[in-house]
């Protein structure tokens, strides 16, 4: 079954998602030291799609979680 193009926040972090077709730019989040945290309700990216993180220059680790009940499909 093909993945639907969907990334949505669960609102527990300050993540902002800008969508352009099947491409997603992920901004903000919660910064703790050199770590950046994101929390998503859903996270699926179809074939040919792209999710990129536009983060602070001093970030070393980007930590993500998906809290919703749907399976994430990343192609």
N, CA, C and O atoms as a Tripos MOL2 file, in Angstrom:
@<TRIPOS>MOLECULE
protein
  300   299    75     0     0
PROTEIN
NO_CHARGES

@<TRIPOS>ATOM
      1 N           0.8450   -1.1770    0.0000 N.3       1 UNK1
      2 CA          0.0000    0.0000    0.0000 C.3       1 UNK1
      3 C           0.8890    1.2380    0.0000 C.2       1 UNK1
      4 O           1.7960    1.3260    0.8280 O.2       1 UNK1
      5 N           0.6660    2.2020   -0.8980 N.am      2 UNK2
      6 CA          1.4860    3.4030   -0.9340 C.3       2 UNK2
      7 C           1.2780    4.2640    0.3000 C.2       2 UNK2
      8 O           0.1890    4.3010    0.8730 O.2       2 UNK2
      9 N           2.3240    4.9460    0.6970 N.am      3 UNK3
     10 CA          2.2400    5.8300    1.8590 C.3       3 UNK3
     11 C           1.5350    7.1140    1.4860 C.2       3 UNK3
     12 O           1.7010    7.6370    0.3840 O.2       3 UNK3
     13 N           0.7460    7.6120    2.4170 N.am      4 UNK4
     14 CA          0.1920    8.9420    2.2030 C.3       4 UNK4
     15 C           1.2380    9.9410    2.6830 C.2       4 UNK4
     16 O           1.9870    9.6680    3.6210 O.2       4 UNK4
     17 N           1.2790   11.0710    2.0480 N.am      5 UNK5
     18 CA          2.2520   12.1010    2.3870 C.3       5 UNK5
     19 C           1.7370   12.8660    3.5930 C.2       5 UNK5
     20 O           0.8740   13.7350    3.4700 O.2       5 UNK5
     21 N           2.2760   12.5330    4.7670 N.am      6 UNK6
     22 CA          1.7340   13.1480    5.9680 C.3       6 UNK6
     23 C           2.7870   13.2400    7.0530 C.2       6 UNK6
     24 O           3.3470   12.2260    7.4710 O.2       6 UNK6
     25 N           3.0500   14.4240    7.4990 N.am      7 UNK7
     26 CA          3.7970   14.6540    8.7300 C.3       7 UNK7
     27 C           2.9940   15.6940    9.4910 C.2       7 UNK7
     28 O           2.6990   16.7710    8.9730 O.2       7 UNK7
     29 N           2.6450   15.3620   10.7210 N.am      8 UNK8
     30 CA          1.9080   16.3230   11.5380 C.3       8 UNK8
     31 C           2.4550   16.3020   12.9600 C.2       8 UNK8
     32 O           2.8900   15.2630   13.4570 O.2       8 UNK8
     33 N           2.4270   17.4560   13.6000 N.am      9 UNK9
     34 CA          2.9230   17.6080   14.9680 C.3       9 UNK9
     35 C           1.8810   17.1280   15.9650 C.2       9 UNK9
     36 O           0.6810   17.1560   15.6920 O.2       9 UNK9
     37 N           2.3540   16.6920   17.1180 N.am     10 UNK10
     38 CA          1.4160   16.3690   18.1960 C.3      10 UNK10
     39 C           1.3050   17.5180   19.1990 C.2      10 UNK10
     40 O           0.6390   17.3840   20.2260 O.2      10 UNK10
     41 N           1.9520   18.6400   18.9070 N.am     11 UNK11
     42 CA          1.8980   19.8980   19.6680 C.3      11 UNK11
     43 C           2.6110   19.8470   21.0220 C.2      11 UNK11
     44 O           2.4420   20.7570   21.8330 O.2      11 UNK11
     45 N           3.4090   18.7930   21.2850 N.am     12 UNK12
     46 CA          4.1620   18.7540   22.5390 C.3      12 UNK12
     47 C           5.5300   19.4280   22.3970 C.2      12 UNK12
     48 O           6.2230   19.6510   23.3900 O.2      12 UNK12
     49 N           5.9150   19.7510   21.1570 N.am     13 UNK13
     50 CA          7.1370   20.5220   20.9040 C.3      13 UNK13
     51 C           6.7640   21.7120   20.0350 C.2      13 UNK13
     52 O           5.6400   21.8080   19.5430 O.2      13 UNK13
     53 N           7.7000   22.5990   19.8560 N.am     14 UNK14
     54 CA          7.4570   23.8190   19.0780 C.3      14 UNK14
     55 C           7.8100   23.6080   17.6000 C.2      14 UNK14
     56 O           8.3240   24.5120   16.9410 O.2      14 UNK14
     57 N           7.5270   22.4090   17.0900 N.am     15 UNK15
     58 CA          7.8670   22.0770   15.7140 C.3      15 UNK15
     59 C           6.9030   22.7480   14.7490 C.2      15 UNK15
     60 O           5.6910   22.7610   14.9600 O.2      15 UNK15
     61 N           7.4720   23.3070   13.6820 N.am     16 UNK16
     62 CA          6.6970   23.8790   12.5940 C.3      16 UNK16
     63 C           7.0110   23.0800   11.3390 C.2      16 UNK16
     64 O           8.1690   22.7440   11.0920 O.2      16 UNK16
     65 N           5.9870   22.7720   10.5420 N.am     17 UNK17
     66 CA          6.1650   21.9950    9.3240 C.3      17 UNK17
     67 C           5.7080   22.8250    8.1420 C.2      17 UNK17
     68 O           4.5590   23.2630    8.0870 O.2      17 UNK17
     69 N           6.6130   23.0400    7.1940 N.am     18 UNK18
     70 CA          6.2700   23.6900    5.9330 C.3      18 UNK18
     71 C           6.2420   22.6080    4.8670 C.2      18 UNK18
     72 O           7.2220   21.8840    4.6900 O.2      18 UNK18
     73 N           5.1320   22.4920    4.1620 N.am     19 UNK19
     74 CA          4.9630   21.4430    3.1520 C.3      19 UNK19
     75 C           4.9470   22.0510    1.7600 C.2      19 UNK19
     76 O           4.3220   23.0840    1.5180 O.2      19 UNK19
     77 N           5.6570   21.3800    0.8390 N.am     20 UNK20
     78 CA          5.6650   21.7510   -0.5660 C.3      20 UNK20
     79 C           5.5520   20.4570   -1.3650 C.2      20 UNK20
     80 O           6.5570   19.7940   -1.6200 O.2      20 UNK20
     81 N           4.3370   20.0970   -1.7600 N.am     21 UNK21
     82 CA          4.1020   18.8130   -2.4220 C.3      21 UNK21
     83 C           4.3880   17.6760   -1.4620 C.2      21 UNK21
     84 O           3.7730   17.5970   -0.3990 O.2      21 UNK21
     85 N           5.3220   16.7860   -1.8220 N.am     22 UNK22
     86 CA          5.7060   15.6720   -0.9560 C.3      22 UNK22
     87 C           6.9590   15.9710   -0.1400 C.2      22 UNK22
     88 O           7.5450   15.0620    0.4480 O.2      22 UNK22
     89 N           7.3720   17.2290   -0.1000 N.am     23 UNK23
     90 CA          8.5600   17.6300    0.6470 C.3      23 UNK23
     91 C           8.1610   18.4110    1.8940 C.2      23 UNK23
     92 O           7.2200   19.2030    1.8750 O.2      23 UNK23
     93 N           8.8970   18.1710    2.9770 N.am     24 UNK24
     94 CA          8.6010   18.7870    4.2590 C.3      24 UNK24
     95 C           9.8650   19.4410    4.8150 C.2      24 UNK24
     96 O          10.9260   18.8180    4.8500 O.2      24 UNK24
     97 N           9.7500   20.6880    5.2460 N.am     25 UNK25
     98 CA         10.8250   21.3810    5.9520 C.3      25 UNK25
     99 C          10.3900   21.4470    7.4150 C.2      25 UNK25
    100 O           9.3390   22.0040    7.7320 O.2      25 UNK25
    101 N          11.1990   20.8810    8.2940 N.am     26 UNK26
    102 CA         10.8690   20.8030    9.7160 C.3      26 UNK26
    103 C          11.6900   21.8480   10.4640 C.2      26 UNK26
    104 O          12.9200   21.8460   10.3960 O.2      26 UNK26
    105 N          11.0110   22.7310   11.1710 N.am     27 UNK27
    106 CA         11.6430   23.8700   11.8500 C.3      27 UNK27
    107 C          11.3610   23.8280   13.3480 C.2      27 UNK27
    108 O          10.4400   23.1520   13.8080 O.2      27 UNK27
    109 N          12.1630   24.5570   14.0860 N.am     28 UNK28
    110 CA         12.0040   24.7850   15.5210 C.3      28 UNK28
    111 C          12.2150   23.4980   16.3120 C.2      28 UNK28
    112 O          13.2990   22.9200   16.2330 O.2      28 UNK28
    113 N          11.2350   23.0280   17.0640 N.am     29 UNK29
    114 CA         11.4390   21.9230   17.9930 C.3      29 UNK29
    115 C          11.8400   22.4770   19.3470 C.2      29 UNK29
    116 O          11.7220   23.6750   19.6030 O.2      29 UNK29
    117 N          12.3190   21.5840   20.2170 N.am     30 UNK30
    118 CA         12.7970   21.9960   21.5370 C.3      30 UNK30
    119 C          14.3000   21.7290   21.5880 C.2      30 UNK30
    120 O          14.7520   20.6010   21.3900 O.2      30 UNK30
    121 N          15.0590   22.7790   21.8550 N.am     31 UNK31
    122 CA         16.5150   22.6790   21.9080 C.3      31 UNK31
    123 C          16.9480   22.4910   23.3550 C.2      31 UNK31
    124 O          16.5650   23.2650   24.2320 O.2      31 UNK31
    125 N          17.7490   21.4600   23.5990 N.am     32 UNK32
    126 CA         18.3600   21.2110   24.9170 C.3      32 UNK32
    127 C          19.8360   20.9460   24.6800 C.2      32 UNK32
    128 O          20.2110   19.8640   24.2290 O.2      32 UNK32
    129 N          20.6660   21.9160   24.9800 N.am     33 UNK33
    130 CA         22.0950   21.7880   24.7000 C.3      33 UNK33
    131 C          22.3060   21.6770   23.1920 C.2      33 UNK33
    132 O          21.8300   22.5150   22.4260 O.2      33 UNK33
    133 N          23.0220   20.6360   22.7770 N.am     34 UNK34
    134 CA         23.2670   20.3930   21.3550 C.3      34 UNK34
    135 C          22.2630   19.4160   20.7530 C.2      34 UNK34
    136 O          22.4910   18.8910   19.6630 O.2      34 UNK34
    137 N          21.1670   19.1700   21.4400 N.am     35 UNK35
    138 CA         20.1240   18.2630   20.9700 C.3      35 UNK35
    139 C          18.8760   19.0450   20.5890 C.2      35 UNK35
    140 O          18.5420   20.0580   21.2030 O.2      35 UNK35
    141 N          18.1980   18.5510   19.5630 N.am     36 UNK36
    142 CA         16.9400   19.1480   19.1250 C.3      36 UNK36
    143 C          15.8860   18.0500   19.0950 C.2      36 UNK36
    144 O          16.0940   17.0030   18.4820 O.2      36 UNK36
    145 N          14.7610   18.2860   19.7510 N.am     37 UNK37
    146 CA         13.7030   17.2920   19.8860 C.3      37 UNK37
    147 C          12.4780   17.6960   19.0730 C.2      37 UNK37
    148 O          12.0520   18.8500   19.1000 O.2      37 UNK37
    149 N          11.9180   16.7260   18.3480 N.am     38 UNK38
    150 CA         10.6650   16.8840   17.6180 C.3      38 UNK38
    151 C           9.7290   15.7490   18.0180 C.2      38 UNK38
    152 O          10.1760   14.6380   18.3040 O.2      38 UNK38
    153 N           8.4400   16.0330   18.0360 N.am     39 UNK39
    154 CA          7.4510   15.0050   18.3270 C.3      39 UNK39
    155 C           6.3140   15.1370   17.3130 C.2      39 UNK39
    156 O           5.7230   16.2060   17.1590 O.2      39 UNK39
    157 N           6.0210   14.0350   16.6290 N.am     40 UNK40
    158 CA          5.0300   14.0290   15.5570 C.3      40 UNK40
    159 C           3.8680   13.1150   15.8940 C.2      40 UNK40
    160 O           4.0400   12.0830   16.5420 O.2      40 UNK40
    161 N           2.6900   13.5040   15.4500 N.am     41 UNK41
    162 CA          1.5210   12.6290   15.5550 C.3      41 UNK41
    163 C           1.5690   11.5780   14.4460 C.2      41 UNK41
    164 O           1.2500   10.4100   14.6690 O.2      41 UNK41
    165 N           1.9700   12.0080   13.2520 N.am     42 UNK42
    166 CA          2.1120   11.1200   12.1030 C.3      42 UNK42
    167 C           3.3910   11.4820   11.3650 C.2      42 UNK42
    168 O           3.8220   12.6350   11.3740 O.2      42 UNK42
    169 N           3.9910   10.4870   10.7260 N.am     43 UNK43
    170 CA          5.2130   10.7530    9.9770 C.3      43 UNK43
    171 C           5.3650    9.7370    8.8510 C.2      43 UNK43
    172 O           5.9230    8.6600    9.0560 O.2      43 UNK43
    173 N           4.8760   10.0720    7.6760 N.am     44 UNK44
    174 CA          5.0160    9.2280    6.4860 C.3      44 UNK44
    175 C           5.4700   10.0820    5.3140 C.2      44 UNK44
    176 O           4.9470   11.1700    5.0730 O.2      44 UNK44
    177 N           6.4600    9.5620    4.5880 N.am     45 UNK45
    178 CA          7.0210   10.2730    3.4390 C.3      45 UNK45
    179 C           6.9830    9.3350    2.2480 C.2      45 UNK45
    180 O           7.5660    8.2520    2.3070 O.2      45 UNK45
    181 N           6.3140    9.7150    1.1660 N.am     46 UNK46
    182 CA          6.1970    8.8230    0.0110 C.3      46 UNK46
    183 C           7.4780    8.7860   -0.8270 C.2      46 UNK46
    184 O           8.3760    9.6070   -0.6400 O.2      46 UNK46
    185 N           7.5480    7.8460   -1.7350 N.am     47 UNK47
    186 CA          8.6830    7.7290   -2.6450 C.3      47 UNK47
    187 C           8.8770    9.0580   -3.3780 C.2      47 UNK47
    188 O           7.9150    9.6330   -3.8880 O.2      47 UNK47
    189 N          10.1020    9.5390   -3.4310 N.am     48 UNK48
    190 CA         10.4070   10.8090   -4.0760 C.3      48 UNK48
    191 C          10.2260   12.0070   -3.1610 C.2      48 UNK48
    192 O          10.5780   13.1260   -3.5340 O.2      48 UNK48
    193 N           9.6770   11.7890   -1.9590 N.am     49 UNK49
    194 CA          9.4850   12.8760   -1.0070 C.3      49 UNK49
    195 C          10.7340   13.1010   -0.1720 C.2      49 UNK49
    196 O          11.6620   12.2920   -0.1890 O.2      49 UNK49
    197 N          10.7480   14.1960    0.5510 N.am     50 UNK50
    198 CA         11.9110   14.5730    1.3380 C.3      50 UNK50
    199 C          11.4570   15.2530    2.6220 C.2      50 UNK50
    200 O          10.5510   16.0860    2.6090 O.2      50 UNK50
    201 N          12.0870   14.8930    3.7170 N.am     51 UNK51
    202 CA         11.9030   15.6160    4.9790 C.3      51 UNK51
    203 C          13.2700   16.1530    5.3690 C.2      51 UNK51
    204 O          14.2210   15.3860    5.5140 O.2      51 UNK51
    205 N          13.3720   17.4490    5.5370 N.am     52 UNK52
    206 CA         14.6530   18.0260    5.9320 C.3      52 UNK52
    207 C          14.4660   18.9060    7.1600 C.2      52 UNK52
    208 O          13.4380   19.5590    7.3390 O.2      52 UNK52
    209 N          15.4860   18.9000    7.9890 N.am     53 UNK53
    210 CA         15.4690   19.6590    9.2250 C.3      53 UNK53
    211 C          16.2740   20.9330    9.0250 C.2      53 UNK53
    212 O          17.4480   20.8870    8.6600 O.2      53 UNK53
    213 N          15.6360   22.0610    9.2670 N.am     54 UNK54
    214 CA         16.2950   23.3610    9.2050 C.3      54 UNK54
    215 C          16.5070   23.7810   10.6530 C.2      54 UNK54
    216 O          15.6190   24.3650   11.2740 O.2      54 UNK54
    217 N          17.6870   23.4800   11.1850 N.am     55 UNK55
    218 CA         17.9030   23.6590   12.6090 C.3      55 UNK55
    219 C          19.0430   24.6250   12.9140 C.2      55 UNK55
    220 O          19.7070   25.1400   12.0140 O.2      55 UNK55
    221 N          19.2460   24.8500   14.1880 N.am     56 UNK56
    222 CA         20.3250   25.6950   14.6770 C.3      56 UNK56
    223 C          21.6650   25.0970   14.2500 C.2      56 UNK56
    224 O          21.7760   23.8800   14.1020 O.2      56 UNK56
    225 N          22.6810   25.9350   14.0500 N.am     57 UNK57
    226 CA         23.9740   25.4610   13.5580 C.3      57 UNK57
    227 C          24.7440   24.6250   14.5770 C.2      57 UNK57
    228 O          25.6190   23.8530   14.1860 O.2      57 UNK57
    229 N          24.4470   24.7520   15.8650 N.am     58 UNK58
    230 CA         25.1920   24.0000   16.8850 C.3      58 UNK58
    231 C          24.5400   22.6680   17.2630 C.2      58 UNK58
    232 O          24.9850   22.0150   18.2070 O.2      58 UNK58
    233 N          23.5100   22.2620   16.5530 N.am     59 UNK59
    234 CA         22.8250   20.9940   16.8560 C.3      59 UNK59
    235 C          23.6800   19.8250   16.3860 C.2      59 UNK59
    236 O          24.1600   19.8060   15.2520 O.2      59 UNK59
    237 N          23.8630   18.8490   17.2710 N.am     60 UNK60
    238 CA         24.5980   17.6270   16.9430 C.3      60 UNK60
    239 C          23.6220   16.4720   16.7230 C.2      60 UNK60
    240 O          23.7950   15.6810   15.7960 O.2      60 UNK60
    241 N          22.5990   16.3710   17.5690 N.am     61 UNK61
    242 CA         21.6240   15.2770   17.4940 C.3      61 UNK61
    243 C          20.2190   15.8150   17.2950 C.2      61 UNK61
    244 O          19.8130   16.7680   17.9610 O.2      61 UNK61
    245 N          19.4810   15.2090   16.3850 N.am     62 UNK62
    246 CA         18.0600   15.5150   16.2200 C.3      62 UNK62
    247 C          17.3020   14.2550   16.6170 C.2      62 UNK62
    248 O          17.4730   13.1970   16.0110 O.2      62 UNK62
    249 N          16.4710   14.3810   17.6320 N.am     63 UNK63
    250 CA         15.7580   13.2400   18.1970 C.3      63 UNK63
    251 C          14.2740   13.4200   17.9080 C.2      63 UNK63
    252 O          13.6840   14.4520   18.2280 O.2      63 UNK63
    253 N          13.6800   12.3910   17.2950 N.am     64 UNK64
    254 CA         12.2760   12.4540   16.8760 C.3      64 UNK64
    255 C          11.5040   11.3020   17.4760 C.2      64 UNK64
    256 O          12.0550   10.2330   17.7370 O.2      64 UNK64
    257 N          10.2210   11.5330   17.6910 N.am     65 UNK65
    258 CA          9.3330   10.4500   18.0850 C.3      65 UNK65
    259 C           8.0190   10.6280   17.3580 C.2      65 UNK65
    260 O           7.6620   11.7310   16.9430 O.2      65 UNK65
    261 N           7.3020    9.5210   17.2100 N.am     66 UNK66
    262 CA          5.9750    9.5300   16.6040 C.3      66 UNK66
    263 C           5.0240    8.9600   17.6450 C.2      66 UNK66
    264 O           5.2070    7.8350   18.1110 O.2      66 UNK66
    265 N           3.9970    9.7430   18.0130 N.am     67 UNK67
    266 CA          3.1140    9.3630   19.1180 C.3      67 UNK67
    267 C           1.7510    8.8550   18.6760 C.2      67 UNK67
    268 O           1.0110    8.3030   19.4900 O.2      67 UNK67
    269 N           1.3990    9.0300   17.4010 N.am     68 UNK68
    270 CA          0.0840    8.6070   16.9280 C.3      68 UNK68
    271 C          -0.0020    7.0960   16.7520 C.2      68 UNK68
    272 O           0.9920    6.3870   16.9080 O.2      68 UNK68
    273 N          -1.1710    6.6210   16.4330 N.am     69 UNK69
    274 CA         -1.4120    5.1900   16.3020 C.3      69 UNK69
    275 C          -1.2050    4.6310   14.9070 C.2      69 UNK69
    276 O          -1.3600    3.4250   14.7130 O.2      69 UNK69
    277 N          -0.8590    5.4620   13.9220 N.am     70 UNK70
    278 CA         -0.6630    4.9790   12.5670 C.3      70 UNK70
    279 C           0.7770    4.5800   12.3020 C.2      70 UNK70
    280 O           1.6990    5.1620   12.8750 O.2      70 UNK70
    281 N           0.9790    3.5990   11.4440 N.am     71 UNK71
    282 CA          2.3120    3.1670   11.0430 C.3      71 UNK71
    283 C           2.9590    4.2620   10.2130 C.2      71 UNK71
    284 O           2.3070    4.8850    9.3760 O.2      71 UNK71
    285 N           4.2540    4.4940   10.4500 N.am     72 UNK72
    286 CA          5.0120    5.4520    9.6380 C.3      72 UNK72
    287 C           5.6040    4.7180    8.4380 C.2      72 UNK72
    288 O           6.2340    3.6720    8.5900 O.2      72 UNK72
    289 N           5.4010    5.2670    7.2630 N.am     73 UNK73
    290 CA          5.9890    4.7130    6.0410 C.3      73 UNK73
    291 C           6.9170    5.7520    5.4470 C.2      73 UNK73
    292 O           6.4880    6.8390    5.0610 O.2      73 UNK73
    293 N           8.2030    5.4060    5.3760 N.am     74 UNK74
    294 CA          9.1900    6.3190    4.8160 C.3      74 UNK74
    295 C           9.8420    5.6140    3.6430 C.2      74 UNK74
    296 O          10.5520    4.6230    3.8130 O.2      74 UNK74
    297 N           9.5940    6.1360    2.4520 N.am     75 UNK75
    298 CA         10.1070    5.5040    1.2290 C.3      75 UNK75
    299 C          11.2320    6.3030    0.6500 C.2      75 UNK75
    300 O          11.7900    5.9270   -0.3810 O.2      75 UNK75
@<TRIPOS>BOND
     1     1     2 1
     2     2     3 1
     3     3     4 2
     4     3     5 am
     5     5     6 1
     6     6     7 1
     7     7     8 2
     8     7     9 am
     9     9    10 1
    10    10    11 1
    11    11    12 2
    12    11    13 am
    13    13    14 1
    14    14    15 1
    15    15    16 2
    16    15    17 am
    17    17    18 1
    18    18    19 1
    19    19    20 2
    20    19    21 am
    21    21    22 1
    22    22    23 1
    23    23    24 2
    24    23    25 am
    25    25    26 1
    26    26    27 1
    27    27    28 2
    28    27    29 am
    29    29    30 1
    30    30    31 1
    31    31    32 2
    32    31    33 am
    33    33    34 1
    34    34    35 1
    35    35    36 2
    36    35    37 am
    37    37    38 1
    38    38    39 1
    39    39    40 2
    40    39    41 am
    41    41    42 1
    42    42    43 1
    43    43    44 2
    44    43    45 am
    45    45    46 1
    46    46    47 1
    47    47    48 2
    48    47    49 am
    49    49    50 1
    50    50    51 1
    51    51    52 2
    52    51    53 am
    53    53    54 1
    54    54    55 1
    55    55    56 2
    56    55    57 am
    57    57    58 1
    58    58    59 1
    59    59    60 2
    60    59    61 am
    61    61    62 1
    62    62    63 1
    63    63    64 2
    64    63    65 am
    65    65    66 1
    66    66    67 1
    67    67    68 2
    68    67    69 am
    69    69    70 1
    70    70    71 1
    71    71    72 2
    72    71    73 am
    73    73    74 1
    74    74    75 1
    75    75    76 2
    76    75    77 am
    77    77    78 1
    78    78    79 1
    79    79    80 2
    80    79    81 am
    81    81    82 1
    82    82    83 1
    83    83    84 2
    84    83    85 am
    85    85    86 1
    86    86    87 1
    87    87    88 2
    88    87    89 am
    89    89    90 1
    90    90    91 1
    91    91    92 2
    92    91    93 am
    93    93    94 1
    94    94    95 1
    95    95    96 2
    96    95    97 am
    97    97    98 1
    98    98    99 1
    99    99   100 2
   100    99   101 am
   101   101   102 1
   102   102   103 1
   103   103   104 2
   104   103   105 am
   105   105   106 1
   106   106   107 1
   107   107   108 2
   108   107   109 am
   109   109   110 1
   110   110   111 1
   111   111   112 2
   112   111   113 am
   113   113   114 1
   114   114   115 1
   115   115   116 2
   116   115   117 am
   117   117   118 1
   118   118   119 1
   119   119   120 2
   120   119   121 am
   121   121   122 1
   122   122   123 1
   123   123   124 2
   124   123   125 am
   125   125   126 1
   126   126   127 1
   127   127   128 2
   128   127   129 am
   129   129   130 1
   130   130   131 1
   131   131   132 2
   132   131   133 am
   133   133   134 1
   134   134   135 1
   135   135   136 2
   136   135   137 am
   137   137   138 1
   138   138   139 1
   139   139   140 2
   140   139   141 am
   141   141   142 1
   142   142   143 1
   143   143   144 2
   144   143   145 am
   145   145   146 1
   146   146   147 1
   147   147   148 2
   148   147   149 am
   149   149   150 1
   150   150   151 1
   151   151   152 2
   152   151   153 am
   153   153   154 1
   154   154   155 1
   155   155   156 2
   156   155   157 am
   157   157   158 1
   158   158   159 1
   159   159   160 2
   160   159   161 am
   161   161   162 1
   162   162   163 1
   163   163   164 2
   164   163   165 am
   165   165   166 1
   166   166   167 1
   167   167   168 2
   168   167   169 am
   169   169   170 1
   170   170   171 1
   171   171   172 2
   172   171   173 am
   173   173   174 1
   174   174   175 1
   175   175   176 2
   176   175   177 am
   177   177   178 1
   178   178   179 1
   179   179   180 2
   180   179   181 am
   181   181   182 1
   182   182   183 1
   183   183   184 2
   184   183   185 am
   185   185   186 1
   186   186   187 1
   187   187   188 2
   188   187   189 am
   189   189   190 1
   190   190   191 1
   191   191   192 2
   192   191   193 am
   193   193   194 1
   194   194   195 1
   195   195   196 2
   196   195   197 am
   197   197   198 1
   198   198   199 1
   199   199   200 2
   200   199   201 am
   201   201   202 1
   202   202   203 1
   203   203   204 2
   204   203   205 am
   205   205   206 1
   206   206   207 1
   207   207   208 2
   208   207   209 am
   209   209   210 1
   210   210   211 1
   211   211   212 2
   212   211   213 am
   213   213   214 1
   214   214   215 1
   215   215   216 2
   216   215   217 am
   217   217   218 1
   218   218   219 1
   219   219   220 2
   220   219   221 am
   221   221   222 1
   222   222   223 1
   223   223   224 2
   224   223   225 am
   225   225   226 1
   226   226   227 1
   227   227   228 2
   228   227   229 am
   229   229   230 1
   230   230   231 1
   231   231   232 2
   232   231   233 am
   233   233   234 1
   234   234   235 1
   235   235   236 2
   236   235   237 am
   237   237   238 1
   238   238   239 1
   239   239   240 2
   240   239   241 am
   241   241   242 1
   242   242   243 1
   243   243   244 2
   244   243   245 am
   245   245   246 1
   246   246   247 1
   247   247   248 2
   248   247   249 am
   249   249   250 1
   250   250   251 1
   251   251   252 2
   252   251   253 am
   253   253   254 1
   254   254   255 1
   255   255   256 2
   256   255   257 am
   257   257   258 1
   258   258   259 1
   259   259   260 2
   260   259   261 am
   261   261   262 1
   262   262   263 1
   263   263   264 2
   264   263   265 am
   265   265   266 1
   266   266   267 1
   267   267   268 2
   268   267   269 am
   269   269   270 1
   270   270   271 1
   271   271   272 2
   272   271   273 am
   273   273   274 1
   274   274   275 1
   275   275   276 2
   276   275   277 am
   277   277   278 1
   278   278   279 1
   279   279   280 2
   280   279   281 am
   281   281   282 1
   282   282   283 1
   283   283   284 2
   284   283   285 am
   285   285   286 1
   286   286   287 1
   287   287   288 2
   288   287   289 am
   289   289   290 1
   290   290   291 1
   291   291   292 2
   292   291   293 am
   293   293   294 1
   294   294   295 1
   295   295   296 2
   296   295   297 am
   297   297   298 1
   298   298   299 1
   299   299   300 2
@<TRIPOS>SUBSTRUCTURE
     1 UNK1         2 RESIDUE 1 A UNK
     2 UNK2         6 RESIDUE 1 A UNK
     3 UNK3        10 RESIDUE 1 A UNK
     4 UNK4        14 RESIDUE 1 A UNK
     5 UNK5        18 RESIDUE 1 A UNK
     6 UNK6        22 RESIDUE 1 A UNK
     7 UNK7        26 RESIDUE 1 A UNK
     8 UNK8        30 RESIDUE 1 A UNK
     9 UNK9        34 RESIDUE 1 A UNK
    10 UNK10       38 RESIDUE 1 A UNK
    11 UNK11       42 RESIDUE 1 A UNK
    12 UNK12       46 RESIDUE 1 A UNK
    13 UNK13       50 RESIDUE 1 A UNK
    14 UNK14       54 RESIDUE 1 A UNK
    15 UNK15       58 RESIDUE 1 A UNK
    16 UNK16       62 RESIDUE 1 A UNK
    17 UNK17       66 RESIDUE 1 A UNK
    18 UNK18       70 RESIDUE 1 A UNK
    19 UNK19       74 RESIDUE 1 A UNK
    20 UNK20       78 RESIDUE 1 A UNK
    21 UNK21       82 RESIDUE 1 A UNK
    22 UNK22       86 RESIDUE 1 A UNK
    23 UNK23       90 RESIDUE 1 A UNK
    24 UNK24       94 RESIDUE 1 A UNK
    25 UNK25       98 RESIDUE 1 A UNK
    26 UNK26      102 RESIDUE 1 A UNK
    27 UNK27      106 RESIDUE 1 A UNK
    28 UNK28      110 RESIDUE 1 A UNK
    29 UNK29      114 RESIDUE 1 A UNK
    30 UNK30      118 RESIDUE 1 A UNK
    31 UNK31      122 RESIDUE 1 A UNK
    32 UNK32      126 RESIDUE 1 A UNK
    33 UNK33      130 RESIDUE 1 A UNK
    34 UNK34      134 RESIDUE 1 A UNK
    35 UNK35      138 RESIDUE 1 A UNK
    36 UNK36      142 RESIDUE 1 A UNK
    37 UNK37      146 RESIDUE 1 A UNK
    38 UNK38      150 RESIDUE 1 A UNK
    39 UNK39      154 RESIDUE 1 A UNK
    40 UNK40      158 RESIDUE 1 A UNK
    41 UNK41      162 RESIDUE 1 A UNK
    42 UNK42      166 RESIDUE 1 A UNK
    43 UNK43      170 RESIDUE 1 A UNK
    44 UNK44      174 RESIDUE 1 A UNK
    45 UNK45      178 RESIDUE 1 A UNK
    46 UNK46      182 RESIDUE 1 A UNK
    47 UNK47      186 RESIDUE 1 A UNK
    48 UNK48      190 RESIDUE 1 A UNK
    49 UNK49      194 RESIDUE 1 A UNK
    50 UNK50      198 RESIDUE 1 A UNK
    51 UNK51      202 RESIDUE 1 A UNK
    52 UNK52      206 RESIDUE 1 A UNK
    53 UNK53      210 RESIDUE 1 A UNK
    54 UNK54      214 RESIDUE 1 A UNK
    55 UNK55      218 RESIDUE 1 A UNK
    56 UNK56      222 RESIDUE 1 A UNK
    57 UNK57      226 RESIDUE 1 A UNK
    58 UNK58      230 RESIDUE 1 A UNK
    59 UNK59      234 RESIDUE 1 A UNK
    60 UNK60      238 RESIDUE 1 A UNK
    61 UNK61      242 RESIDUE 1 A UNK
    62 UNK62      246 RESIDUE 1 A UNK
    63 UNK63      250 RESIDUE 1 A UNK
    64 UNK64      254 RESIDUE 1 A UNK
    65 UNK65      258 RESIDUE 1 A UNK
    66 UNK66      262 RESIDUE 1 A UNK
    67 UNK67      266 RESIDUE 1 A UNK
    68 UNK68      270 RESIDUE 1 A UNK
    69 UNK69      274 RESIDUE 1 A UNK
    70 UNK70      278 RESIDUE 1 A UNK
    71 UNK71      282 RESIDUE 1 A UNK
    72 UNK72      286 RESIDUE 1 A UNK
    73 UNK73      290 RESIDUE 1 A UNK
    74 UNK74      294 RESIDUE 1 A UNK
    75 UNK75      298 RESIDUE 1 A UNK
